[in-house]
């Protein structure tokens, strides 16, 4: 028996579409208010800005919304496409709102506008407008901004507001973990405790930090039947399960999966981005499989790539397979066994990859990112030529020891994206001058590179004193 399938979205009636948009904006409004408080009011209260700056985060969001709205309206007006113009008047605000909420606060306004234009023209219009795009438009805009302007954004302060730049050494919690699995003291303590992650007083994108407000938004949208709740729930539970297995096998408690749930853009992505009515499955089985593979990919990207987030890439990747998942879901509607292969495959991958990742992060006595190339004696000094894997590639350095002490540290070569921040902070001089280089704080927005430099010194020190 063959089943007919149709292209989404299936909500075409304008009044109903307006209701959905209104509910989404109401659900997002508390996040906008919170970012004004966190990134505007707190820096003002601490004396970093004048009163007018309090409203900069709100301006940031409004510019994003205005860019996507007016650019899409202008395009369809000039091309006299009445049907798409009517649809744009109902939906064109949202991509800009999402782009603004996902980007760091220190994104230059012109870069924000660029990302919103990409979301509109590359993410939506090039596919034929609302209802025809296969990728989430906002994430397409964010992807372009991240790929092209990440260094520029970091140079402006990255994810940290002015107050956080002075009080927090790490850029974001997830960035700390790229060097290893981490522990409570390195992942959570620099930001307070898990309650700070729940309420959102940690560094992060404009609208993604408050887990509590996102969970309340999820409850509101679910009660009003405005969201594909299965995707969100399965997505988050899959990440929880995988990180729980990884953490448990490395002697970490339940705080570890909670850290991963509350960190980065996972909850925001699960509630607002993965459930996009156009680019997500419409069948219940398809939605469950979608959530499973989103969780799987997010964990894989977080642990097995040098980039700590994973949510954006996972959602855009799974957007490609929505039509396949819906075909499986259509067949499973009358014969659930048709979806058995998909579920069994997903669960096997979840368990196997969790075990593989956990084994890869088991604590070892040696650092497999570190290699001693050569050791020589010269002028009463021992000179180590070493290599250390960092954020963008390999750092090659010479470490000079004399009378059991590190006396010099010379970088031979490096390809780090954020090296200028290391130089601006005179970080190598700080390491050499400190009584204990291990106690030197990392450089904000260049945490991984800074930690790699400390790892070089620590590995050399341990080898020399064996």
N, C-alpha and C positions, 0 to 999 in steps of 0.2 A: 504494500500500500504506500502511495506517495502522498506527502503532505505539502500543501502550498505554504510558502513563506513569503512575507512581504517586507520591504525595507522600512526601517523605523525612521523617525519616531512614530509611535502610534497615537500620540496625543496631538491632534490637529486643531481641535476646536479652540478658537481664540480666547473665549472666556475662561476655559479651564487652564489654558496655558498661562494666562495672566495670574490666575490664582496660584499656580505653582511658583511663578517668578516672585510673587509677593511673599509667599511663605519662605522661600529661600533667602530673600533679602532680610526678612524679619529674623530668621535664624542666624544670619551672619552679622546682624547689627550689634549684638553684644560683643563680638570679637573686634569690631571696629572701635567700639567705645573702650574696650580694654587696651587696645594698642595705643590709643590716645593717652590713656592713663600711664601705661608702662613706658612707652617710648617718648612721650611728650611731657606729662606732668611730673613724673619722678625726676628726670634730668633737670627740669625747671626748679623743682623743690630743692634739689641738691646744689643749685647755683650754677649749672652749666649753660643755661640759656635764659633769654628774657621770656616774658609771659607769652608773647605771640607764637613762640616755637611750640607751645603745647599743642597747637592745632596742626602742626606739620604732618603728623601721621594721617590725620583726616584728609588734608589736602592731597597727600600722596595717593590715597584710595580714590578720592574724587577725580583726580586727573586720569587715573587708569580707567575708571568707568566712563568718563567723558570721551576719552580717546576711542574706545571701541564703539561706543554708541554713535557718535557723530561721524566717524569714518565709515561705518557700515550703512548708516542712513544716507550719507552723501553718495556712496557708491550705487546703491539701488535706486536712489532718486535720479541720478544722472543717467542710469541705464534704463530707467522707466520700467522696472520690474516690480509691479504693484504687489504681487503676492509675497515676494521675499521682503519687500519694504514693510508690509504690514507685520510680518513675522519679526523683522529686525526691531521694530518699535517695542515689541514685547520681550525680546531676549538679548538685545545687543549690550545691555549694561553689564551682564554677568561675566563675560570673559575678562573685561577690564578689572572688575572687582576681584576676581580670582587671581589674575596676574599680580595685582598690587598686594594681595594678602599673602601670596606665596614667596614673593621676592624679599630680600633683605631691605631694611629701612634705608640703608646707605646707598641704595641703587640711585645713581643720578637720574633726575627727572627725564632727561632726553632718552636715557636708556630704557626707562619705564615706558615711555611713549613708543619707542621702537618695538619693545616686546608686545605691547598692546596692538600695534599695527600688524605685526607678524601673526598674532593670534587671530586677528580679523581676516586678513587677506590669505595667509597661508593655511591657517587652521580651519577657516570656515568657507570663505567665498570661493577659493580655488576648487572646492569640492561641490559647489553649487548652493551654498548657503545652509541655514539651519535645517537639520534633518538629513543632510546628505554627507556631512563630514564623518570620516572614520576615526579621527584622532580627537582627543579633547583639545579644543582650541587654545585654552589658557595654558595648558602644559606645553603646547608647541611654542607659544610665545616665550615661556620661561626657559625652555630648552635652548632656544636661540640666544637668549640673553646670557645664560650660563656658559654656553660654549664660546661666545665671542667676548663677553665683557666681565668674566669672573675676576680677572686680575684687577681691572679698574674698580670693581665693587669692593674688593678686599682692600685696595689702597685707600678707599674712602671710609673704611671702618667695618666693612662686611656686615655681619649680623648684629653687631653690638652697638647700642646707643652710647652717647658720650659718657654717661655715668658708668656703664658696664665696661667701657674701654679702660677706665681707671681702676676698676675694682675686681675684674675677672681676667685671669690670664689665658683661659682657653676660649676659642672662638665659639664652639657649640659643644654640647655634651657628646654627641656622636663622633665628632672629629677626634676626640681624645682616644677613641677605641680603635682607630685605624692601625695603630702600632701593635695591637694585641687585644686580648679579650677584656683586660681591665679588671678592676675590683671596685668595691664601694667607695673607697677613699679616693680613687683617681677619677671615677665616673660621676659620682653623685655629690660627694662632700664639697667639692669646689663651688657648688651652686646651692648648698644648704642640705636639704634632704628631699625625699620623694614628694613631700607636700609642695615644695617649690615647683616641681615638675607638674603636679596636678593643677595648681593654681595659675602657673604660667610665668613666674618671676625668674625665668632663665633666658639666656640669649636664644634667638631664633628668628624666623621670618616674621613679617609684619603681623600676620593673623594666625599663626600656627602654634603658638607656645602654650595657650591655656587649654589643657586637656579637659578640665571641668566644663568650660563653656562649650567646647565641641561636643562633649557627651550630652549636655543639656540640649544643644541644637539637634543632635541625633534623635533624642527622645521626642522633641517637639515635632520634627519632620515625620517620624515614624507614626506618632499618634494621629497626625493629620493625613497619613497615607501619601506623603509626598516624596518618598525615598524608597529605593530598592534595598530594604534593610538587610536582606540575606547577604548581599555582597559585603557590606560593612562588617557584619558580625563574623562571617566566615574568614574574611581577610584578617581581622584583628586576632581572632582565635588561632589562626594558622601561625601567625608571627609569634604569638604567645607560646604555643606548643613548641615550635622549633627552638626559640631562644631559651625556653625552660629546659629542654633536653641538652642544649649546648651548655647552659650554665650549670645544670646539675652534674654533668660529667666533668666539669671543671671546678667542682666544690663551691659553687655559688648558689645563694638562696633565691627565693621567689622574687626578691627585689630586682633581679637581673632581667627577667622578661617584662616586668613592669617598667623598668628603665627604658626598654626598647619600645614599649607601647606609648609611653608618654614623651619620648624624645623625637625631635625632628618633625617631619610632616606626616607621620603615619596616620594619626587619627583624622587630621584634616583631609588627607587624601582619601581615606577610607569612607568618610562621611560625605564629602562634597565633590570629589573629583572622580573616584571610581564609580560612583552611582549616576553619573551623567546620563540622562535619558536617551541620548542619541548614540553614545559610544560604549554602552554596556549591554549585556544580554537582556532579553525580555522574558525568557522562560525561567521558571524556578530552578530547574536543574542546571541550566546554563549559568545562572547567577551564582550558584553554589560552586560550580567548577571554576568560574571566573575568580571568586574570592580565594579559593584554595591556591590557584596558580599565582595570583597576585602576592599572597603571603609568602609563597615559596620563592618567587623571584626577588622580592624585597629583601629577604634574609640572605639570599645568595649574593645580591649586589652589595649589601652592607658588609658582609664578611669576606667576600672573595674578590673585591675590587678596591682600588685606592680611594674610592669616593664613598663617603659615609652614609648618604641618605638612602637612595635606592627606590623611593616611592615613585618619583616622576618617571624613571626609566621603566619600572615594572608596569605602571598603568599604560604608558604609551605602547609598550611591547604587547600587552594583552589586548589592547584595542584592535590589533591586527587579527586576532583570533575570535572575535565576537561572533562572526557569522558561522564559524565552525561550532562553537559552543551552543549557539541557538539551534543549529541543525540537530545536534545531539539531544538538546532539551526537547525539541519537537517530537523526535522519535521516542524519547523516554516518557513522554506524557501518557502514552497508552501501553508502553512496554518498558518498564524501568530497567530491565536487564540490558537494554541498548546502551545505557550509560555506565555499565559496570566497568568496562575497560578504562574509561576516563577516571572514575573514582579510585579504582585500584592503582592505576598508574600514578595519580596525584599523591595518594597516601604512601606508596612505596618511595617515591622521590622525596617526600617530606621527611620520612624516617631516615632513609639512607643518607641524604645530604646533611641532615642534622648531626648524624653520627660522624660523618666525614669531617664536617666543620669543627665539631667538638674535639675530635682527635687531633686535628691540625693545630688547635690552640692549647693543647695540653701543655702544662708548664714544663719547659725543658731547661737544662743547665746552660745550654748554649743558645745564642741568638742566630737563627739561620738567615737573618737579614745582614749579618755582619761577616766580613771576611778579612783576614790578615793576608796582605799581598806580599809583604817583605818586612824583615826586621834587620837593622844594621847598627853597628856601633861606630860612633864618629865623635872625636873631641870630647870624650868622657860622657857622651850622651847616647841614649838608646832611641833610635828613630823608627817608629812604626809607620809603614805605608799600608793603609787600610781602605776598605770600601764598605759603605753602609747604604742599604736601600732606604729611600726616604719617600716623599710624596710623589714627585714626578719621575724619579729615576734614582741613579746611583750617585752618592757623594763620595768622592775619593779625597782622602786627607792624609796629612802627615802629623803625627803626634810625637813631640819631643819630650823625653823624660831624662832628668838628671838628679842623682842622689835620691831616687825613689819618688820624685815629684814631677808632675806635669809642668813643663816650663814654656811650651809653645804648642800652638795648634794652627796648622796651615791647611787651608782648603786648596787642593790641587785642581779639582774640577767638580762641577755640579750643574744640574739642569732644572733646579727647583723654580716653580712658577712664582713663588712669593719670597724669593731670596732678598729682594730689596728691603723687605721688612726686617729681615735678620740683620742686614747691614745698618739700617737706620737705627736699630735698637742697640748697636754695638754688642750683639749677643755673644760673639766669640770672646770679646774682651771681658764681658761679665763672667763667662764660664772660667776663664783663666784667673781672674782676680778674686773669685769667691773662695771662702774658706772651704766650702764643700759644693762643688759644681752641681751635685744632685739636688740641692735646695734652690737653685736658680729657677724662677718662674719661666714658663714658656712664653714665646712672643705671641701676642694676640693676633689671630687670623693667620698665623704661620706655625701653628702648634705642632703639626706633624714633622715639619722640617726641624724645628727647634728641638723636639724630642729625639730626633735622629742624631743630631749633633751631640746631645748628652749621652746617647747610647754609645756613640763612638768612644767617648772618653771613658765611660764606665767599662766597656768591653776591653779596651786597652789596659786600663788600670788593673782589672782582674787578671788578665793574661800576664802582665808584668810581675804581679805579686804572687803568682802561683808558686 
